[in-house]
């Protein structure tokens, strides 16, 4: 009887967390269930809080040097997505326009001029465009623990 219970539990767990077909996973293994709208997550964020959530959007761009960040279009917002502790990266090219599900913390962040210029340089912007960055940017940001790209 003990072995039957163990087998039942193993079958239930494996069936309950099926991977998304035609998808690639990065970082922590996540699923495509319980995805929130960004407006639901934004309502819980204060200027100093991080909110754990899972959202879905369209990939606009990734870091062409390492894949260490991603711009994601979610509803009417564009998120700068970075990856927890630089523990994983996404493809440097070929995923633009694909759907991504990200799980992690959403928060407001002030990006310094230096960091904005670094991201612009990574993205291949011209020196003229980089020199036009003269003010920090207060923006919605996301630290992803796991990513699914469909």
N, C-alpha and C positions, 0 to 999 in steps of 0.2 A: 504494500500500500504506500509505503514511504517513497518508493521509486516512481510510482504512478503520479504522486503529487509533484515530485520534482520535475518529471517529464512534462506535466500539464503546465507548470509555471514557466518552464523554458519555452514551450510552444507559444504560450500567451505573450511573453515578453518579446519573442522574436517576431510575432505577427503584429504586435502593437506598434513597433517602431520600424516599419518597412522603409527602406531608402526610396527617395524619389527617383523614378526612372528617368533616363536621359539627363542626369544631373551630375555635377562634380562637386565634391565637398572639400572645404578648406577649414583648418582649425578644428574646434570641437565639433563632434557629430551632432547635428541638429535635425529637426524634422520640419515639415511644411504645415504643421497644425498650429492653431492659436496665433495667427498673424494679426497684429493690430494695425489700425490705421494710424498714420503719424499724428493726426489731430488728437486721437485718444491718448497717445503718449505725451504730446506736448502739453496737454492740460495738467499733467502731474509734475512737470519740470519747473523748478524755480531757478533763480539765477545761480544757485550753488549746488543743486541736487543732480544726481545721475539717476536715471530710471531704467531698470532692466526691462527690455522689451524685445519683440521679434517683429520685424517689418519687411515689406517686400517692395522692390522698385526696379527701375530700368537702369542698367549701367550706362553712364555717359562717357566715362573715361577711367583708365587705371594708370598708375605710375609706369611710364614707359622704361624706366631704368631698372626697377626691382619688383614692381607690383606691390609696393608697400602702402598704397592708399588707393581709394576708389571714390569717384564722384557718382552718387546714386540719385536719380530722380524719383522722388516719392511724393505722390499727390502733387501739390503745387510748390514743394520745397526741393532744394538740392542739398544733399547731405555730403559732407566730407567724411568718409569712412576710413578709419585707421584700424589696425589689427593689434589685438592685445599683446603687449610686450614684444611686438615685432616677431611673434612666434610662428607666423605663417604669412604667406604672400599669395596674391591671386595672379593670373596670367597678365603679362605686360601688354598684350595685344590680342585682338580677336574676340573679345567678349563684349565690346560696345554694342548696345541695343539688346543684349540678353537680359533676362530676368534674374535678379538675385534676391535671395532671402537671407537676412542677416539677423543674428541674435547677439545681444550685448547691451551696452548702456548708451542711451541717448542723453545729451546734455547740451547746454549752451557753452561756448568756448570763445575766448578772445585769441585770435591768431595774430602773432606779432608780425611786423613788417618783414623781419628777417625770415620767419618761417614761410610767410606768403611768397616771398621772393624765391625761397628754396623750392617750394612746390611748383612755382611758375617755371623755374629753370629745369626741374625734373620733367615738366610737361613739354619742354622744348620751345618755350616762348622766346621771342627775340629780346635782346638786351634793352631795346626801346620800351617794350611792353613791361619788362621787369622793373625798369627805372620809374615807371609810372605808379608803381605800388609805393605809396608814401604814408598810408594810414593803416593801423591794425583793423581787423575785421571781427566783429562780434557775430557769431554764426551758430547755427545748429550743427552739432557734430555727433559722431557715433564711434564708439570703440567696439569692434566686433570680436566676439569670442569664437563664432562659427559662421560660415558662409556656405550657402548652396547656390551654384550658378546653373540655371536651366538653359 
